[in-house]
Amino acid sequence: MAIDPKLLADLKARRKKAQDAGGADKIKKRHDKGQLSARERLEQFFEEGTFQEFGMHAQHSCHRFGMETKEMPYDGVVCGTGYVNGRPVAAYSQDFTVGGGALGRIHAKKICDLMDYAHDVGVPVVGVNDSGGARIQEGVDSLSGYGQVFFKNVLLSGVVPQVAVIAGPCAGGAAYSPALTDFIIMTQKNANMFICGPDVIKAATGEKAELEQFASAAAHASVSGNIHLVADDDKHAMELAAALLSYLPANNMSDPPHELSESMEIGDDEGMNELVPADPKEALDSHAVIERLVDGGEFFEIMPDFAKNLIVGFARIGGVVVGILANQPKVKAGTLDIDSSDKGARFIRACNIYNIPLVNLVDVPGFMPGLAQERGGIIRHGAKMLFAYAAATVPKITVIMRKAYGGAYLAMCSADMGADLVFAWPTAEIAVMGAEGAARIIYRNELKAADDEAKAKLIEGYKAEFASPYQAAANAMITDVIEPSQTRATVALALRATLSKRDTRPPKKHGNIPL
């Protein structure tokens, strides 16, 4: 006995209505602005034919303020699962063509149900934010919905990767859900994210501020540090999300997607030697070092426009997925300051959550001096780096390339801070402070009477006696002194050797990082 054709026709009609969303005209307007529709974003993200939608027939339950007869397909948010690079991922995409993508009770429930599913089966969650904010007609129910979403964000934090894509407006309380995720990607155009808009700022403080100054991708990427990656457009944003997930495990109980079948290159790379400037006062380019260190020169940098004195990002070395942190002497001499400490600590903790080994490339003269840094809390912010490294239980490999002075030497993961293996180039200088400053203190009287040549000899003498990597090696503070050309092979072997690391810590709820 065949199914009633009317039932099938009704199902097809309902699906067609949902597929059309807010209508062809509204979708065309988005295309004219260079934006994709909510469904097109997910189609771009998932492998063809793998998307399974959750809650296509969900509808709002508000019967007030003109909402009684207003139809809102799938309540303005498309939810479901699919495959990305052959692995399952959960995702939702807010639809601005349906009621402005505003969040109401059912809208929030769909997102929360999807997040519960992701938690239970252990898959990442990607959320595309494009919404006018809370659905005013639903009053406190919409605020309650946001609270429920925030709670789920925190529940999933550290369990499965969470990636937020800002592809349209994301204002007021709505901005806090992305802020609670692991990584935020924002499109260069058509997107903004803020708590208070220009009118509210003007009314409250008298300040005149344009959205471009504080709500744009450029502002968040370079000034506030709220986002991690800037996308050219919607398509690029979804490509970045897929590329990011290619370095992350499905959940905190899984290993990252290492490619251990790849054969390790254990020969010397003479080109690495050539990167080291002959003059110790000339800045080393850490980007160039990373390019030669990682497989195929492929480095997925995180927050490239914020706190450029510290480079962080993902790569593979000998097939092993790693998180790399490198001082960049070409910016602020590679010092650690408030912003770079925050950037580094957050990245270290993300890697630790998802079982990603850390590789640290050190060329740091110290913490940034200055009144603004001291008054801004450099002690508290710098302590975040110390806390994050000490708390991390993943394999930690450190390479001291040149300078490693004072507290910054410790803050870049020395052996004392839990590094499993520490290697140093012969150009390394490991000391309480720079040689010239230290020599002035130790050889104060001698320097007063010395000529320039004698002063230079005293400084070089200090380096040899107190700052030499061999001095550190003699005190068992480093594992070995290696040629720069041996770095890739040495790190690759160290990573393979430490993948089986197990580090049990005292039982506790969690440590109290100095936020």
N, C-alpha and C positions, 0 to 999 in steps of 0.2 A: 504494500500500500504506500504510494508516493506521498511526500509531504505536500500540503496545500500550497499551490503556487502563489496564493495571495500573501501567505506568510513570508515566502521568499522575496516577493516583490516589496513587501513592507520593510524587510530587513535591508534590502538593497537601497531603498529610498532613504532610510535612516542613515545608512553609511554614507550615501552620497551627500546628504545634508552636512554631516560631520566633516567630510572631506572638503566641502566648499567653504567651511568655516565662516568668516565674516562676509564672504561674497567676493566675486571676481574683481569688483571695482576697488575694494579696500586692499586686496592683494596686489593689484596693479600699482596702486599708489606706493606700496612698499617697494616694489620692484623699481619704480621710478626714482626712489631715494637710494637705491643700491642695497636694499635689504631683502632678505629671504623671508618667507612666511614661516610660522612656527613648525609646520610639518616639513617644509623644505629643509630647514636646519637639521632636523633629525634624519631626513633622507640623505643629506650630505654626510652625516656622521656615521650612520650604520651601514654595514655591508648590505647590498641590495637583496631584498627578499627576506631579511632576518628580523625585521621589526614586528613585535607583537604588542599591540596597544592595550593598555589598562584603562578602563573607565571611559570608553568612547561615548557611552550613553548617559553619563552622569549629568545632572542638571542642578542648578541652584534651587534652594528651597525657600527663597524670600518671597513673601506675598504682601509686600508693602511698597509704598512710594513708586508706583508704576511698574514694579517688577512682576506683577501677577501674571501678565501675559507675555512677558519678554523671554524669548527663547535664547539660550546661550549654549551653543554646541559644546559638549564636553567641558562645560563650565570654564572655558577660557584657558585650559592648560592641557597639552597633549602629553600623556605619560606612557611609558612602556619600556621594553627591553629589546636588545638586539645584539649583534656581534660587531666588534671593532678589532681589527687585526686578529680575527679568529677567536677572540675571547668575549664572553658575555659582559654587558654593561647595562645598567639601568639609567634612564635619562628622562627628563621632563623639559618641556618647552612652553613657556607662557605665550599666549596668542593675543597680541595687541589688537587684532581685528575683531575679537570677540569681547565686547564690553571693556575695551582698553586693557585687557589682560588683568583686570583688577582681581584681587584675592578676596574670596568669600569663604564661607564655611566648607562647602563641598570642594572648591578649588584647593584649599589647604588640606582637606582630608585625602584627596587624590595624591598630593605630593607626599604626605606623611605615610600613606599606605605603600607607595612605591619605595620610600626609604626603609620602611619596615621589611619589605621584601628583600631589598639589597642587603640589609643587615642579616637577615636569616639565611640567605643563600651565599653571602660573602662575595658580593660584586661591587665594583665602583659605582658612584652616582655622579652624573653630570647634569647640572641644572642650567637652562638658558633663561635668563632673566630679562623680561621685556614687558613691563607692567606699569599701569598708572597708579599703582599702590593699593591701599585698602579699598574694598567696595563699600562706599559710604552708606548705601541703602541697608546694609546688613549690620551696621553699627558695631557694637562690641563683639559680635560674632566674628567679624573680620580681624579684629585685634587678637581675639582668642586664637584664630587660625594662625596668625603670625607667631604667636607664642608657642603653639604646638610644633610649627616648622623649626623654630629655633631650638626647641628641646630635642627634636630628632637630630638636628645638625650636631649637637653636642653628644648625643648618645652614639652616633656613628663615628664621631671623631676618634681617630686612632684605631678604628675597626676596619673600615673600608675607605679607600681614597674618595674624596669629594672634590669636584671641580665645578666652579661657577663660571658661567659665561655671561658677561654683561653686554647685551646686544641692543638695548633700547633704554628707556628710562628705568631707573632703579633708585627711588627716592624715599626719604624718611626711614621708617622702621624696616622697610623692605631691604635696605642696604645691609642690615645686620646678618641676614642669612648667608649671603656671599662671604661676609667678613668672618664667618664661623667655619668656612670650608678650608681645605688644604691649599688650594690654588685658585686664583682668579684671573680670567682672561677677559679683556675688554676690547671692543671694536673701536677703531680710531675715530670713526664718524658715527653719527646717529645714536650714540650711547652716552649716558651720563649717570653719575652715582653721587648722591649727596644726602645729608641729613636735613639741612635747612637750605632752601633756595635763596636766590638773590633778594626777593621781596622780604622774606622773613629776616634775613641778615640786615637789610636796610632798616627795617622797622625796629629791630631789637638793639642794634649797635650803631646805626647811622652810617655804617660802611657801605660803599658802593662796590659790588663785586659781580663780575660776569661769570657765567657758568664755566667758561673756558679756563678761568683762573683756578678753579678748585674742584670741578665736577667732571672734567674731561679725562679721557684715557691718558693724555700727555701729562696732565697735572698729577694724576694718581700714580703713574709709572715713575715719574722723576722727582716729585716733591713730597707727597704724603706717604708713598711706599705702600699704598693700600692694595695695589694689584701686582701681578707677577709677569704678565705678558700682554703685549699690545698686538691686536690683529688688524690687518688691512681692511677686512670686511667680514661678513657673516661666514662665508665659505672658509676663509682663512682661519677664523676662530675655531670652527669645528675641526679643521685639520690640526691646529695646534693642540686641541684637547686630545685628539687621537694620538698624536706624537708623544705628548706628555704621558699618557697612560701606557705607552709602549715601554716605559722604564719602571713602571710601578707594578707591584703584585696585585692580585685581585682583592686581597685582604691581609690583615696583619698576621695571619697564621700561615701564609704562603710565602715562598721565596720569590724574589723579583724574577722577571723573565731573563735570567742569564742565558747566554749562548755558549755553554761549556763544551759543545762539540767542536767549537772553533779551536784551531791549533794556536798555541801561544807563540808569539815572535820573541825569541829570547836572545837575539843578536843585538850588538851595539848599534846605536843610532848616532853617528858622528855629528849629524846636523844639530843635535841638542847641545853639544859642546860649543858650537858656533853662535848659539843664542846668548851666551853669557858675555856681557861687555867686558873688555879688558880693564876699563876704568871702573873701580868699585863705586864711584859716585854717579855713574851713568845708570839710569833706570833699566831694569830687566822688564821685558814685556811678558807677563804671565799668560796672556792669551796665546802667544806663540808657543810657550812651553806646553800648554794644554793641548794645542793642536797636534803636536808631535807625540804627546803621551797617550792620547786616546785612540781607540780603534777607528781607522778610516778618517781621522780628523774630525769626527762628528761629535759636537758638543752642544747639548741642549741647555742653553743658559737661562737661568731664572732671574728675574728682576734685573735685566741688563742695564736699565737706565737709572737705577736707584743705588746710591752708595757705591759708586763705581770703584772705590778703593778696595773693595772685596768682591771677588768673582765667585759665584756659586752656580751649580748646574749639574745636569746628569750626563753620563756617558757610559761607554763600556771600555774596559781595559782587559785585554785577553779574554773577551767574551763575558766578563763579570760586570754587571750593572753597578755603577758607583755614583756617589754624590761627591763632587769635587768642591773644595773651598780653597781659594788661592788669593793671597794678598796681591794687589796690583800696584807696584811701585810707580807706575806712570801717572797715578792719581793720588794726590795728597801724600806722596812718597810711600804709599802702601800702609799708612797708619790705620789703626782701628779707632773709629769714633763712635758716637752714639748710634747713628743710622746703620753703619756697617755691622756693629755688634748685634743690633736687633735683627738685621737681615741674616747674619750668620747663625745666630741661635735658633731662629725659627726654622731655617733650612736643616740644621743638624737634627732637630727634634723630628722633623718630617721624615728624614732618612732613617732615624732610629725606629720610628713607629713601623715603617714598612720594610725593615730588615735589609736596608741598603748600606753596604760598606762605605766608609768615609775615607777619602784621600785628601790630605791637607798639604798644600804647597806653600811654604813659608818664606817670606821675605818682608819682615815687618820691623820697623825701627822703634815701635812702641805705640802707646795710645796717644791720640791727638791732644796736644797741649792747648790751653786757652781758657779764658774766663767763661766764654759761652758754653764750652764743653763741661767745665766743672759745675757751673750753675745749672746746666741742663741735666745733670745726673750721670755723667760718664761712669762713675763708680758703679751705680746700679745697672746701667746698660751693659758695661763691660763684664759685670758679674754674670750676665746671662750667658755669655760665651763659655765662661768657666763652668757654669752649672750644666749647660747643655752637653758639653763634651764629657764631663765627668759622669753624667747620668746615662750617656749613650752606651749601650752594650753590644752594638754591632762592631765588626772589625774596623779598626782605625789605623791607617797607615799614614805616617807623616814624613815628608821630605823637606828638609831645611836647605833651601837653595842658597840664600845669602844671609841677610840680617835676621837675627832672632833675639831681640833685646827685651829685657825687663819682664813686666807682667804680660806683655803681648806675646812673648815666647811661650808662656804657659797657656795663654788664651787661645793659641793656635794649635793646641793639643800636643803638648810634650809628653814624654814617657810618664812623668809624674801625674799628668791629667788623664792617664788611661790609654795612651797610644800603645798598640800592640807591638808595632815595629816602627823605629825611627831611623831614617837614613839621612845623611848629610852629604852635600857636595863639598869638595875641598875649599870652595869659596865661602863656606858658611862661617858666620861669626855669631857665637852664642855667648851672651854676656848680660850682666845686669843693665848695662847702658852702652852707648856708642863708645868706640875706642878713644876718640878725641876728648869727650867729656870725662871719661873715666881717667884718662891720663892726666888731665888737668887737676883732678882730685888727688890721685896717687903720687904723681911726680910734680906737685905744685912748686916746690922749691927749685927743683932741677930745671923746670921749664922756664922759670924766670930768668935764669942766667944763660939759657941755651940759645944758639942761633937756629935758623930755620931747618938746617940739615939735621942738627942734633934733636930738635923737637920731633921731626919726622921719624927718626930712629926710635925715640922713646915711645911714640904712638905705635909703631910697628912692633916694638918689643912687647907692649901691652897685649896687642892682638895675638901674638904668638904664644904668650904665657897664659893669658886668661880667657881669650875668646876663640881659640882654635878649636875646630871640630874634633881634633885628636885629643885635646884636653877633655872634652865632653865624653869622647869614646873611652878614654882612660878611666873615667869615673862611671862607666857603664850607663851613661845617660842617652847614648844613641847606639843603634844596633850595628851600623857600619858606615864607613865613609866610602862613597862611590863616585865614579865619574858621572857627569851629567848624561853622557852617552849610554850609560847602563840603567838609566832611570826607568824606562818603559819595561824592560825585562825584569828588573828587580821588583817593581810594584806589581806586575802581573803575577809573578811567582808568589809574592807575599799574599796577594788576594786569594789565590787558589788555596794556599796553605791555611788561611784563617777563616775560610767559609764555614768550617765546622765548629767555630768558636761558640762556647757556652759561658755565660756570665750570670751567675745567680746573685741577686741583691737582697738585702734585708727586707722582710715583708713589711709593707706599708701601703697606705692608700695611694700616695704620690708625694714627691718632694715639693718644696715650696720655692719655686723659681722666683728670683727677684724681679717681678713684673714692674 
